């Protein structure tokens, strides 16, 4: 894993400056989930273009962990950026989403994916209104595993930390002074009550990133099993998820006619 945090920071800051200038945009809007990924993206954007050109949007709903909103506000105040809170409960209810109307049970696929898609729409509404770009917050580990929603949290104008594994995100966040309580909280996409990334993925990010790093080094399954203490079943599951979810990080297929 890379630990040259000064060099990484400089590259990402320069990337943001170039993207904003190329688009002739006024700034960047970031969805503040209260987690480490969005906090780091907001921090880097502030370093690149200044706190007056970064706008945060916190989008809770009635079943959200209250700590997420609290931490979203914490990072906004820490960075001294303008922000707003946009509760999406009424939008979920208007869709007739399960868990938000009495007659329908919550469905992890349809209702869980609806939340990030609603949030993406809100981000782009305010981005369009203010001539801002939408800063994506998905990291490399999530992208590999397909742990994101098409036209939801994967919908953005750039994926700033898309080449950083989750463990690298943590290291860079510590280097840049992100509040410890945000760094140390259990990662969660906030898709349903009590949901955490690592429980849903079935593996810790620390172990997952070691595997993904070796995959990038073109190591075979047998080589990975020799180097890392992981079961063959768990390793096979990682390879299956990577292959199954490649479509999320590729352009929409267009048939040649």
Buried (B, 14 or more C-beta within 10 A) or exposed (E): EBEEBEEBBEEBBEBBBEBBEEBEBBBBBBBBBBBBBBBBBBBBBBBBBEBEBBBBBBBBBEBBBEBBBEBBBBBBEBBEBEBEBBBBBEBBBEBEBBBBEEEEEBBEEEBBBBBBBBBBBBBBEBBEEEEBBBBBBBBBBBBBBBBBBBEBBBBBBBBBBBBBBBBBBBBBBEBBEBBEEBBEBEBBBBBBEEBEBBEBBEBBBEBBBBBBBBBEEEBEBEEBBEEBEBEEEEBEBBEEBBEEBEEBBEEEEEEEE
